[in-house]
Amino acid sequence: MRRQLLFAESQGNTFFSLGLRLALHYLKFEGIEPQNYQQNPEYMELNNRVFVPLRYHHGGYSNIDDRGYQILLNYRGVQPAPVVTLSEVLAATVYPDLITDKIVLIGATAPSIKDEFFTPYSVRESTAPKMPGVFIHANIVSQILGADSGNSPANNLFWFLPQWVEIIWLTLWGIGGGFLAWRIHHPGMQGLYFFLGIFAIFGATYVLFLFNAWIPLASPVLALTLAATGVIAYKQIHNFLHDSLTGLPNRSLFLDLTQQAIAKSQRNKSICGVLFINVDNFRLINDSLGDLAGDQLLIQLVERLKNSVLLGDTIARLGADEFAILLRNLKSVNNATIVAERIQTALLSPFILNGHEVFKTVSIGIALADTAETRAEDLLRNGNTAMLRAKSLKNIRYQVFERTMQVGGLDRLQLETDLRLAVSRGEFVMYYQPVISLKTGEIVGFEALVRWQHPRQGLVTPERFLKVAKETGLIIPIGRWAMQEACHQLAIWQQSLKSNCQIIVGVNLSGRQFIHPDLVDEIKGIIQDSGIDPSGLRLEITESVIMDDVEATIRLLHQLKNLQIKLSIDDFGTGFSSLGYLPRFPVDVLKIDRSFIAHIGEATEVENLAIVRTILMLAQALNLDAIAEGVETFEQLEQLRSLGCEYAQGYYFQRPISADHATQFFTSHPHW
């Protein structure tokens, strides 16, 4: 029982409730009569106090029967008035002052199912979960009389907020819950603030209740909960479809948007396209300036991309250093290339990263959805293929996709798959090319060269698979196997040729191997396992690799020299200036690149002859051996001898051959 019906009207007749009739009869002796409230005639006024009728929306109520004139009961207590029993009355033990000029209600207070009702006290009064009807009527009469006479410390009539104020009240809690859920990211803190919000609603409602205010309670709790839950759900969906660093759509969302754009372009007879963008050498930023600088670069790059495209175009982040731009309503491929050129122009100014000015370039692949069967995945793949072509062309910063590229991409994918299988199946074999002393004309060693015995294509040279092996990282296990195999063969030769002469085997080290942190320990372990004399092993490192980080290279070369092996700079003179550091490199051999030897005997190639002569003079001055690669003719051989070159190798002497043939060839003692 929370509401009381004061009176109701029907067919022009007014029917008063028992409580109101008793109160009015009592007040009649004081000359007090009910009146219509002047400002709202529908309200009852009793001695300058307005009894506001309860409506269906007051205090969060909804869909209640608010017919008649109802007010909320304001209970004074479980027992609102003194109680005397019939026995006390019959025994004349009741003081007359207790009932003189008082309203006396006679009724049963003993437990009775028919005469007991649930009240607000039921939820907290375990000893009296129900209230007899006579007590409820006593509360009703007491509330009416107290409201009129002012017997209570404050007006005990409940007051309500206007409906528009209730709407604002609910809206504010909904906005507050959504705002906190949006600004706070940690789930634990979200839960804490949510419960604090619930506590604040209960606290505010209770405090106002003490002042007879009846305001919604469940509704603001529901508004807070729904708003917070909705925002959290939206954030989860947003985070699932967007990149956390840049806020851009991720690959999944970008593919959906691209598919929609393709369908729309087919209906509108227009063209949409994709720009696939890769940041060149992005890893260098993270390695040199740190991950935070890399994040700053990406954020600044995104701003420049946004300034380079139209408002309706979509930018997405696909990977660590990969972006894509969806271009809509294109007329031709020229519209896409204009955007690519605009992006390249925007990158001409430097990026400011932790106080450093850094210039960065990107490679862009352009693909158009110009056929009805184009899918978003195909369009993105074509853009990636064109981007890889642009990256391989070095100076070309963007490339438009052509169908011929797709064939090349499929071939590369097949090559990568076969290469991975080759590593696991052990399909590689080692070939050896002899190195000749030009003073004695005899074999003094071999260079170990990897070949791939493909099950369908036969013997495959490194030129066909080496680039893919480096890009995929497969060069690490291939190089490790090559080192083990070469040392194993060197051990055999050292055992069989122990009494004759020393033989040296050169093994190439790739750039990925050279920077591997376990390189020294790995080579040391291979030397120990094979049991070779390490002085017969020569590691060949290209000039471009050793110039990447000179100081680190010098430290690593000294560690390798401590293993008692020989070191060689391969492809010397091919454009990376190492002359200034050469005296600091603990190397033993300079290998002259074959590009200088190929035309050394021709009269028109005096520049190559001068370069070879200079390298030989430099090697002699630094007390280094020199090996000329790629000797193919007798004229080249004679020219090298006249220049004082000590060693040479090439097809003129022997092509790379298997270990067994190399042994036979060596023991046949050929002479040149």
WOUR-V400606 format. One record per residue. N is the residue number from 1. RES is the residue in three letters. SS is DSSP state (a for helix, b for strand, c for the rest). NEAR is the number of other ideal C-beta (glycine too) atoms within 10 Angstrom. Layout:
# WOUR-V400606
n=N res=RES ss=SS near=NEAR
n=N res=RES ss=SS near=NEAR
This chain:
# WOUR-V400606
n=1 res=MET ss=c near=16
n=2 res=ARG ss=c near=15
n=3 res=ARG ss=b near=14
n=4 res=GLN ss=b near=21
n=5 res=LEU ss=b near=18
n=6 res=LEU ss=b near=21
n=7 res=PHE ss=b near=16
n=8 res=ALA ss=b near=14
n=9 res=GLU ss=b near=11
n=10 res=SER ss=b near=9
n=11 res=GLN ss=c near=4
n=12 res=GLY ss=c near=5
n=13 res=ASN ss=b near=7
n=14 res=THR ss=b near=9
n=15 res=PHE ss=b near=11
n=16 res=PHE ss=b near=17
n=17 res=SER ss=c near=20
n=18 res=LEU ss=a near=12
n=19 res=GLY ss=a near=24
n=20 res=LEU ss=a near=22
n=21 res=ARG ss=a near=14
n=22 res=LEU ss=a near=20
n=23 res=ALA ss=a near=26
n=24 res=LEU ss=a near=18
n=25 res=HIS ss=a near=11
n=26 res=TYR ss=a near=18
n=27 res=LEU ss=a near=18
n=28 res=LYS ss=a near=10
n=29 res=PHE ss=c near=8
n=30 res=GLU ss=c near=10
n=31 res=GLY ss=c near=7
n=32 res=ILE ss=c near=16
n=33 res=GLU ss=c near=10
n=34 res=PRO ss=b near=17
n=35 res=GLN ss=b near=13
n=36 res=ASN ss=b near=11
n=37 res=TYR ss=c near=16
n=38 res=GLN ss=c near=9
n=39 res=GLN ss=c near=8
n=40 res=ASN ss=c near=11
n=41 res=PRO ss=c near=10
n=42 res=GLU ss=c near=9
n=43 res=TYR ss=c near=15
n=44 res=MET ss=b near=19
n=45 res=GLU ss=b near=16
n=46 res=LEU ss=b near=21
n=47 res=ASN ss=c near=15
n=48 res=ASN ss=c near=9
n=49 res=ARG ss=b near=15
n=50 res=VAL ss=b near=17
n=51 res=PHE ss=b near=21
n=52 res=VAL ss=c near=17
n=53 res=PRO ss=c near=17
n=54 res=LEU ss=c near=23
n=55 res=ARG ss=c near=13
n=56 res=TYR ss=c near=11
n=57 res=HIS ss=c near=18
n=58 res=HIS ss=a near=24
n=59 res=GLY ss=a near=21
n=60 res=GLY ss=a near=18
n=61 res=TYR ss=c near=18
n=62 res=SER ss=c near=10
n=63 res=ASN ss=c near=7
n=64 res=ILE ss=c near=13
n=65 res=ASP ss=c near=9
n=66 res=ASP ss=c near=15
n=67 res=ARG ss=c near=11
n=68 res=GLY ss=c near=16
n=69 res=TYR ss=b near=21
n=70 res=GLN ss=b near=22
n=71 res=ILE ss=b near=21
n=72 res=LEU ss=b near=20
n=73 res=LEU ss=c near=18
n=74 res=ASN ss=c near=21
n=75 res=TYR ss=c near=21
n=76 res=ARG ss=c near=15
n=77 res=GLY ss=c near=11
n=78 res=VAL ss=c near=13
n=79 res=GLN ss=c near=14
n=80 res=PRO ss=c near=19
n=81 res=ALA ss=c near=16
n=82 res=PRO ss=c near=10
n=83 res=VAL ss=c near=12
n=84 res=VAL ss=c near=13
n=85 res=THR ss=c near=11
n=86 res=LEU ss=a near=8
n=87 res=SER ss=a near=8
n=88 res=GLU ss=a near=12
n=89 res=VAL ss=a near=12
n=90 res=LEU ss=a near=9
n=91 res=ALA ss=c near=9
n=92 res=ALA ss=c near=7
n=93 res=THR ss=c near=10
n=94 res=VAL ss=c near=14
n=95 res=TYR ss=c near=8
n=96 res=PRO ss=a near=7
n=97 res=ASP ss=a near=8
n=98 res=LEU ss=a near=11
n=99 res=ILE ss=c near=13
n=100 res=THR ss=c near=7
n=101 res=ASP ss=c near=7
n=102 res=LYS ss=c near=11
n=103 res=ILE ss=c near=16
n=104 res=VAL ss=c near=10
n=105 res=LEU ss=c near=16
n=106 res=ILE ss=c near=7
n=107 res=GLY ss=c near=12
n=108 res=ALA ss=c near=12
n=109 res=THR ss=c near=15
n=110 res=ALA ss=c near=7
n=111 res=PRO ss=c near=10
n=112 res=SER ss=c near=11
n=113 res=ILE ss=a near=6
n=114 res=LYS ss=a near=6
n=115 res=ASP ss=a near=16
n=116 res=GLU ss=b near=20
n=117 res=PHE ss=b near=12
n=118 res=PHE ss=b near=12
n=119 res=THR ss=c near=20
n=120 res=PRO ss=a near=13
n=121 res=TYR ss=a near=15
n=122 res=SER ss=a near=15
n=123 res=VAL ss=a near=9
n=124 res=ARG ss=c near=7
n=125 res=GLU ss=c near=13
n=126 res=SER ss=c near=7
n=127 res=THR ss=c near=5
n=128 res=ALA ss=c near=15
n=129 res=PRO ss=c near=13
n=130 res=LYS ss=b near=17
n=131 res=MET ss=b near=25
n=132 res=PRO ss=b near=19
n=133 res=GLY ss=a near=18
n=134 res=VAL ss=a near=15
n=135 res=PHE ss=a near=25
n=136 res=ILE ss=a near=21
n=137 res=HIS ss=a near=19
n=138 res=ALA ss=a near=26
n=139 res=ASN ss=a near=24
n=140 res=ILE ss=a near=25
n=141 res=VAL ss=a near=22
n=142 res=SER ss=a near=22
n=143 res=GLN ss=a near=25
n=144 res=ILE ss=a near=26
n=145 res=LEU ss=a near=20
n=146 res=GLY ss=a near=21
n=147 res=ALA ss=a near=22
n=148 res=ASP ss=a near=21
n=149 res=SER ss=a near=14
n=150 res=GLY ss=c near=13
n=151 res=ASN ss=c near=10
n=152 res=SER ss=c near=16
n=153 res=PRO ss=c near=7
n=154 res=ALA ss=c near=10
n=155 res=ASN ss=c near=15
n=156 res=ASN ss=c near=18
n=157 res=LEU ss=c near=20
n=158 res=PHE ss=c near=19
n=159 res=TRP ss=b near=16
n=160 res=PHE ss=b near=20
n=161 res=LEU ss=c near=18
n=162 res=PRO ss=c near=10
n=163 res=GLN ss=a near=11
n=164 res=TRP ss=a near=8
n=165 res=VAL ss=a near=11
n=166 res=GLU ss=a near=19
n=167 res=ILE ss=a near=13
n=168 res=ILE ss=a near=12
n=169 res=TRP ss=a near=19
n=170 res=LEU ss=a near=17
n=171 res=THR ss=a near=13
n=172 res=LEU ss=a near=13
n=173 res=TRP ss=a near=24
n=174 res=GLY ss=a near=20
n=175 res=ILE ss=a near=13
n=176 res=GLY ss=a near=19
n=177 res=GLY ss=a near=26
n=178 res=GLY ss=a near=20
n=179 res=PHE ss=a near=13
n=180 res=LEU ss=a near=20
n=181 res=ALA ss=a near=22
n=182 res=TRP ss=a near=14
n=183 res=ARG ss=a near=11
n=184 res=ILE ss=c near=17
n=185 res=HIS ss=c near=10
n=186 res=HIS ss=c near=8
n=187 res=PRO ss=a near=9
n=188 res=GLY ss=a near=8
n=189 res=MET ss=a near=12
n=190 res=GLN ss=a near=18
n=191 res=GLY ss=a near=12
n=192 res=LEU ss=a near=13
n=193 res=TYR ss=a near=17
n=194 res=PHE ss=a near=19
n=195 res=PHE ss=a near=10
n=196 res=LEU ss=a near=11
n=197 res=GLY ss=a near=20
n=198 res=ILE ss=a near=16
n=199 res=PHE ss=a near=10
n=200 res=ALA ss=a near=14
n=201 res=ILE ss=a near=22
n=202 res=PHE ss=a near=13
n=203 res=GLY ss=a near=10
n=204 res=ALA ss=a near=16
n=205 res=THR ss=a near=19
n=206 res=TYR ss=a near=10
n=207 res=VAL ss=a near=10
n=208 res=LEU ss=a near=14
n=209 res=PHE ss=a near=14
n=210 res=LEU ss=a near=8
n=211 res=PHE ss=c near=10
n=212 res=ASN ss=c near=16
n=213 res=ALA ss=b near=15
n=214 res=TRP ss=b near=20
n=215 res=ILE ss=c near=20
n=216 res=PRO ss=c near=23
n=217 res=LEU ss=c near=16
n=218 res=ALA ss=a near=11
n=219 res=SER ss=a near=20
n=220 res=PRO ss=a near=27
n=221 res=VAL ss=a near=18
n=222 res=LEU ss=a near=15
n=223 res=ALA ss=a near=22
n=224 res=LEU ss=a near=25
n=225 res=THR ss=a near=16
n=226 res=LEU ss=a near=13
n=227 res=ALA ss=a near=22
n=228 res=ALA ss=a near=24
n=229 res=THR ss=a near=14
n=230 res=GLY ss=a near=14
n=231 res=VAL ss=a near=18
n=232 res=ILE ss=a near=18
n=233 res=ALA ss=a near=11
n=234 res=TYR ss=a near=13
n=235 res=LYS ss=a near=14
n=236 res=GLN ss=a near=10
n=237 res=ILE ss=a near=10
n=238 res=HIS ss=a near=11
n=239 res=ASN ss=a near=13
n=240 res=PHE ss=a near=10
n=241 res=LEU ss=a near=16
n=242 res=HIS ss=b near=17
n=243 res=ASP ss=c near=19
n=244 res=SER ss=c near=9
n=245 res=LEU ss=c near=13
n=246 res=THR ss=c near=19
n=247 res=GLY ss=c near=12
n=248 res=LEU ss=c near=21
n=249 res=PRO ss=b near=21
n=250 res=ASN ss=c near=18
n=251 res=ARG ss=a near=16
n=252 res=SER ss=a near=12
n=253 res=LEU ss=a near=17
n=254 res=PHE ss=a near=24
n=255 res=LEU ss=a near=20
n=256 res=ASP ss=a near=13
n=257 res=LEU ss=a near=17
n=258 res=THR ss=a near=25
n=259 res=GLN ss=a near=16
n=260 res=GLN ss=a near=14
n=261 res=ALA ss=a near=24
n=262 res=ILE ss=a near=21
n=263 res=ALA ss=a near=13
n=264 res=LYS ss=a near=13
n=265 res=SER ss=a near=20
n=266 res=GLN ss=a near=15
n=267 res=ARG ss=a near=7
n=268 res=ASN ss=a near=11
n=269 res=LYS ss=c near=6
n=270 res=SER ss=c near=14
n=271 res=ILE ss=b near=20
n=272 res=CYS ss=b near=26
n=273 res=GLY ss=b near=29
n=274 res=VAL ss=b near=30
n=275 res=LEU ss=b near=28
n=276 res=PHE ss=b near=28
n=277 res=ILE ss=b near=24
n=278 res=ASN ss=b near=20
n=279 res=VAL ss=b near=20
n=280 res=ASP ss=c near=13
n=281 res=ASN ss=c near=10
n=282 res=PHE ss=a near=18
n=283 res=ARG ss=a near=11
n=284 res=LEU ss=a near=12
n=285 res=ILE ss=a near=23
n=286 res=ASN ss=a near=16
n=287 res=ASP ss=a near=11
n=288 res=SER ss=a near=12
n=289 res=LEU ss=a near=17
n=290 res=GLY ss=c near=13
n=291 res=ASP ss=a near=10
n=292 res=LEU ss=a near=11
n=293 res=ALA ss=a near=18
n=294 res=GLY ss=a near=22
n=295 res=ASP ss=a near=15
n=296 res=GLN ss=a near=18
n=297 res=LEU ss=a near=21
n=298 res=LEU ss=a near=21
n=299 res=ILE ss=a near=13
n=300 res=GLN ss=a near=15
n=301 res=LEU ss=a near=23
n=302 res=VAL ss=a near=18
n=303 res=GLU ss=a near=11
n=304 res=ARG ss=a near=16
n=305 res=LEU ss=a near=23
n=306 res=LYS ss=a near=14
n=307 res=ASN ss=c near=10
n=308 res=SER ss=c near=21
n=309 res=VAL ss=c near=17
n=310 res=LEU ss=c near=11
n=311 res=LEU ss=c near=5
n=312 res=GLY ss=c near=10
n=313 res=ASP ss=c near=19
n=314 res=THR ss=b near=18
n=315 res=ILE ss=b near=19
n=316 res=ALA ss=b near=25
n=317 res=ARG ss=b near=24
n=318 res=LEU ss=c near=21
n=319 res=GLY ss=c near=11
n=320 res=ALA ss=c near=12
n=321 res=ASP ss=c near=20
n=322 res=GLU ss=b near=17
n=323 res=PHE ss=b near=25
n=324 res=ALA ss=b near=27
n=325 res=ILE ss=b near=26
n=326 res=LEU ss=b near=26
n=327 res=LEU ss=b near=23
n=328 res=ARG ss=b near=19
n=329 res=ASN ss=b near=15
n=330 res=LEU ss=b near=19
n=331 res=LYS ss=c near=9
n=332 res=SER ss=c near=11
n=333 res=VAL ss=a near=16
n=334 res=ASN ss=a near=9
n=335 res=ASN ss=a near=15
n=336 res=ALA ss=a near=24
n=337 res=THR ss=a near=17
n=338 res=ILE ss=a near=12
n=339 res=VAL ss=a near=22
n=340 res=ALA ss=a near=23
n=341 res=GLU ss=a near=14
n=342 res=ARG ss=a near=14
n=343 res=ILE ss=a near=23
n=344 res=GLN ss=a near=15
n=345 res=THR ss=a near=11
n=346 res=ALA ss=a near=16
n=347 res=LEU ss=c near=18
n=348 res=LEU ss=c near=8
n=349 res=SER ss=c near=10
n=350 res=PRO ss=c near=11
n=351 res=PHE ss=b near=19
n=352 res=ILE ss=b near=12
n=353 res=LEU ss=b near=20
n=354 res=ASN ss=c near=10
n=355 res=GLY ss=c near=7
n=356 res=HIS ss=b near=12
n=357 res=GLU ss=b near=9
n=358 res=VAL ss=b near=17
n=359 res=PHE ss=c near=9
n=360 res=LYS ss=c near=17
n=361 res=THR ss=c near=13
n=362 res=VAL ss=b near=26
n=363 res=SER ss=b near=22
n=364 res=ILE ss=b near=28
n=365 res=GLY ss=b near=28
n=366 res=ILE ss=b near=24
n=367 res=ALA ss=b near=28
n=368 res=LEU ss=b near=22
n=369 res=ALA ss=c near=27
n=370 res=ASP ss=c near=14
n=371 res=THR ss=c near=9
n=372 res=ALA ss=c near=7
n=373 res=GLU ss=c near=6
n=374 res=THR ss=c near=19
n=375 res=ARG ss=c near=13
n=376 res=ALA ss=a near=21
n=377 res=GLU ss=a near=11
n=378 res=ASP ss=a near=15
n=379 res=LEU ss=a near=26
n=380 res=LEU ss=a near=22
n=381 res=ARG ss=a near=18
n=382 res=ASN ss=a near=26
n=383 res=GLY ss=a near=26
n=384 res=ASN ss=a near=20
n=385 res=THR ss=a near=22
n=386 res=ALA ss=a near=26
n=387 res=MET ss=a near=25
n=388 res=LEU ss=a near=20
n=389 res=ARG ss=a near=21
n=390 res=ALA ss=a near=23
n=391 res=LYS ss=a near=17
n=392 res=SER ss=a near=11
n=393 res=LEU ss=c near=12
n=394 res=LYS ss=c near=9
n=395 res=ASN ss=c near=5
n=396 res=ILE ss=c near=12
n=397 res=ARG ss=c near=18
n=398 res=TYR ss=b near=24
n=399 res=GLN ss=b near=25
n=400 res=VAL ss=b near=21
n=401 res=PHE ss=c near=25
n=402 res=GLU ss=c near=14
n=403 res=ARG ss=a near=7
n=404 res=THR ss=a near=9
n=405 res=MET ss=a near=18
n=406 res=GLN ss=a near=15
n=407 res=VAL ss=a near=10
n=408 res=GLY ss=a near=13
n=409 res=GLY ss=a near=18
n=410 res=LEU ss=a near=11
n=411 res=ASP ss=a near=10
n=412 res=ARG ss=a near=15
n=413 res=LEU ss=a near=11
n=414 res=GLN ss=a near=10
n=415 res=LEU ss=a near=18
n=416 res=GLU ss=a near=16
n=417 res=THR ss=a near=10
n=418 res=ASP ss=a near=19
n=419 res=LEU ss=a near=22
n=420 res=ARG ss=a near=15
n=421 res=LEU ss=a near=12
n=422 res=ALA ss=a near=20
n=423 res=VAL ss=a near=17
n=424 res=SER ss=a near=8
n=425 res=ARG ss=a near=11
n=426 res=GLY ss=c near=9
n=427 res=GLU ss=c near=16
n=428 res=PHE ss=b near=19
n=429 res=VAL ss=b near=14
n=430 res=MET ss=b near=22
n=431 res=TYR ss=b near=19
n=432 res=TYR ss=b near=25
n=433 res=GLN ss=b near=20
n=434 res=PRO ss=b near=23
n=435 res=VAL ss=b near=25
n=436 res=ILE ss=b near=26
n=437 res=SER ss=b near=14
n=438 res=LEU ss=c near=21
n=439 res=LYS ss=c near=12
n=440 res=THR ss=c near=10
n=441 res=GLY ss=c near=13
n=442 res=GLU ss=c near=15
n=443 res=ILE ss=b near=24
n=444 res=VAL ss=b near=17
n=445 res=GLY ss=b near=26
n=446 res=PHE ss=b near=29
n=447 res=GLU ss=b near=24
n=448 res=ALA ss=b near=26
n=449 res=LEU ss=b near=19
n=450 res=VAL ss=b near=24
n=451 res=ARG ss=b near=18
n=452 res=TRP ss=b near=22
n=453 res=GLN ss=b near=14
n=454 res=HIS ss=b near=17
n=455 res=PRO ss=c near=10
n=456 res=ARG ss=c near=5
n=457 res=GLN ss=c near=10
n=458 res=GLY ss=b near=9
n=459 res=LEU ss=b near=10
n=460 res=VAL ss=b near=19
n=461 res=THR ss=c near=13
n=462 res=PRO ss=a near=14
n=463 res=GLU ss=a near=7
n=464 res=ARG ss=a near=13
n=465 res=PHE ss=a near=23
n=466 res=LEU ss=a near=17
n=467 res=LYS ss=a near=14
n=468 res=VAL ss=a near=17
n=469 res=ALA ss=a near=25
n=470 res=LYS ss=a near=16
n=471 res=GLU ss=a near=13
n=472 res=THR ss=a near=15
n=473 res=GLY ss=c near=10
n=474 res=LEU ss=c near=19
n=475 res=ILE ss=a near=23
n=476 res=ILE ss=a near=19
n=477 res=PRO ss=a near=14
n=478 res=ILE ss=a near=23
n=479 res=GLY ss=a near=22
n=480 res=ARG ss=a near=17
n=481 res=TRP ss=a near=15
n=482 res=ALA ss=a near=21
n=483 res=MET ss=a near=23
n=484 res=GLN ss=a near=17
n=485 res=GLU ss=a near=19
n=486 res=ALA ss=a near=26
n=487 res=CYS ss=a near=24
n=488 res=HIS ss=a near=16
n=489 res=GLN ss=a near=20
n=490 res=LEU ss=a near=25
n=491 res=ALA ss=a near=18
n=492 res=ILE ss=a near=14
n=493 res=TRP ss=a near=22
n=494 res=GLN ss=a near=18
n=495 res=GLN ss=a near=10
n=496 res=SER ss=a near=13
n=497 res=LEU ss=c near=14
n=498 res=LYS ss=c near=10
n=499 res=SER ss=c near=5
n=500 res=ASN ss=c near=10
n=501 res=CYS ss=c near=11
n=502 res=GLN ss=c near=13
n=503 res=ILE ss=c near=18
n=504 res=ILE ss=b near=21
n=505 res=VAL ss=b near=23
n=506 res=GLY ss=b near=24
n=507 res=VAL ss=b near=26
n=508 res=ASN ss=b near=21
n=509 res=LEU ss=b near=24
n=510 res=SER ss=c near=19
n=511 res=GLY ss=a near=15
n=512 res=ARG ss=a near=17
n=513 res=GLN ss=a near=22
n=514 res=PHE ss=a near=20
n=515 res=ILE ss=c near=14
n=516 res=HIS ss=c near=16
n=517 res=PRO ss=c near=7
n=518 res=ASP ss=c near=10
n=519 res=LEU ss=a near=20
n=520 res=VAL ss=a near=14
n=521 res=ASP ss=a near=11
n=522 res=GLU ss=a near=17
n=523 res=ILE ss=a near=23
n=524 res=LYS ss=a near=16
n=525 res=GLY ss=a near=12
n=526 res=ILE ss=a near=19
n=527 res=ILE ss=a near=20
n=528 res=GLN ss=a near=12
n=529 res=ASP ss=a near=12
n=530 res=SER ss=a near=20
n=531 res=GLY ss=c near=12
n=532 res=ILE ss=c near=23
n=533 res=ASP ss=c near=14
n=534 res=PRO ss=a near=16
n=535 res=SER ss=a near=13
n=536 res=GLY ss=a near=19
n=537 res=LEU ss=b near=25
n=538 res=ARG ss=b near=23
n=539 res=LEU ss=b near=24
n=540 res=GLU ss=b near=19
n=541 res=ILE ss=b near=25
n=542 res=THR ss=b near=21
n=543 res=GLU ss=a near=20
n=544 res=SER ss=a near=14
n=545 res=VAL ss=a near=20
n=546 res=ILE ss=a near=26
n=547 res=MET ss=c near=15
n=548 res=ASP ss=c near=12
n=549 res=ASP ss=c near=12
n=550 res=VAL ss=a near=14
n=551 res=GLU ss=a near=9
n=552 res=ALA ss=a near=12
n=553 res=THR ss=a near=20
n=554 res=ILE ss=a near=15
n=555 res=ARG ss=a near=10
n=556 res=LEU ss=a near=17
n=557 res=LEU ss=a near=20
n=558 res=HIS ss=a near=13
n=559 res=GLN ss=a near=15
n=560 res=LEU ss=a near=21
n=561 res=LYS ss=a near=16
n=562 res=ASN ss=c near=11
n=563 res=LEU ss=c near=15
n=564 res=GLN ss=c near=12
n=565 res=ILE ss=c near=21
n=566 res=LYS ss=b near=20
n=567 res=LEU ss=b near=20
n=568 res=SER ss=b near=24
n=569 res=ILE ss=b near=23
n=570 res=ASP ss=b near=24
n=571 res=ASP ss=b near=20
n=572 res=PHE ss=b near=26
n=573 res=GLY ss=c near=22
n=574 res=THR ss=c near=14
n=575 res=GLY ss=c near=9
n=576 res=PHE ss=c near=15
n=577 res=SER ss=c near=10
n=578 res=SER ss=c near=19
n=579 res=LEU ss=a near=11
n=580 res=GLY ss=a near=8
n=581 res=TYR ss=a near=14
n=582 res=LEU ss=a near=19
n=583 res=PRO ss=c near=8
n=584 res=ARG ss=c near=14
n=585 res=PHE ss=c near=20
n=586 res=PRO ss=c near=12
n=587 res=VAL ss=c near=23
n=588 res=ASP ss=c near=17
n=589 res=VAL ss=b near=22
n=590 res=LEU ss=b near=23
n=591 res=LYS ss=b near=27
n=592 res=ILE ss=b near=27
n=593 res=ASP ss=c near=21
n=594 res=ARG ss=a near=16
n=595 res=SER ss=a near=14
n=596 res=PHE ss=a near=23
n=597 res=ILE ss=a near=24
n=598 res=ALA ss=c near=18
n=599 res=HIS ss=c near=15
n=600 res=ILE ss=c near=23
n=601 res=GLY ss=c near=17
n=602 res=GLU ss=c near=13
n=603 res=ALA ss=c near=7
n=604 res=THR ss=c near=7
n=605 res=GLU ss=c near=14
n=606 res=VAL ss=a near=11
n=607 res=GLU ss=a near=10
n=608 res=ASN ss=a near=18
n=609 res=LEU ss=a near=17
n=610 res=ALA ss=a near=11
n=611 res=ILE ss=a near=17
n=612 res=VAL ss=a near=22
n=613 res=ARG ss=a near=16
n=614 res=THR ss=a near=12
n=615 res=ILE ss=a near=22
n=616 res=LEU ss=a near=20
n=617 res=MET ss=a near=13
n=618 res=LEU ss=a near=16
n=619 res=ALA ss=a near=21
n=620 res=GLN ss=a near=13
n=621 res=ALA ss=a near=10
n=622 res=LEU ss=c near=12
n=623 res=ASN ss=c near=7
n=624 res=LEU ss=c near=20
n=625 res=ASP ss=b near=17
n=626 res=ALA ss=b near=24
n=627 res=ILE ss=b near=27
n=628 res=ALA ss=b near=30
n=629 res=GLU ss=c near=22
n=630 res=GLY ss=c near=18
n=631 res=VAL ss=c near=26
n=632 res=GLU ss=c near=14
n=633 res=THR ss=c near=15
n=634 res=PHE ss=a near=11
n=635 res=GLU ss=a near=13
n=636 res=GLN ss=a near=21
n=637 res=LEU ss=a near=23
n=638 res=GLU ss=a near=12
n=639 res=GLN ss=a near=20
n=640 res=LEU ss=a near=23
n=641 res=ARG ss=a near=15
n=642 res=SER ss=a near=9
n=643 res=LEU ss=a near=17
n=644 res=GLY ss=c near=14
n=645 res=CYS ss=c near=24
n=646 res=GLU ss=c near=20
n=647 res=TYR ss=b near=21
n=648 res=ALA ss=b near=25
n=649 res=GLN ss=c near=24
n=650 res=GLY ss=c near=22
n=651 res=TYR ss=c near=12
n=652 res=TYR ss=c near=17
n=653 res=PHE ss=c near=19
n=654 res=GLN ss=c near=19
n=655 res=ARG ss=c near=11
n=656 res=PRO ss=c near=20
n=657 res=ILE ss=b near=17
n=658 res=SER ss=b near=13
n=659 res=ALA ss=a near=19
n=660 res=ASP ss=a near=8
n=661 res=HIS ss=a near=14
n=662 res=ALA ss=a near=23
n=663 res=THR ss=a near=17
n=664 res=GLN ss=a near=11
n=665 res=PHE ss=a near=17
n=666 res=PHE ss=a near=22
n=667 res=THR ss=a near=12
n=668 res=SER ss=c near=9
n=669 res=HIS ss=c near=9
n=670 res=PRO ss=c near=14
n=671 res=HIS ss=c near=9
n=672 res=TRP ss=c near=16
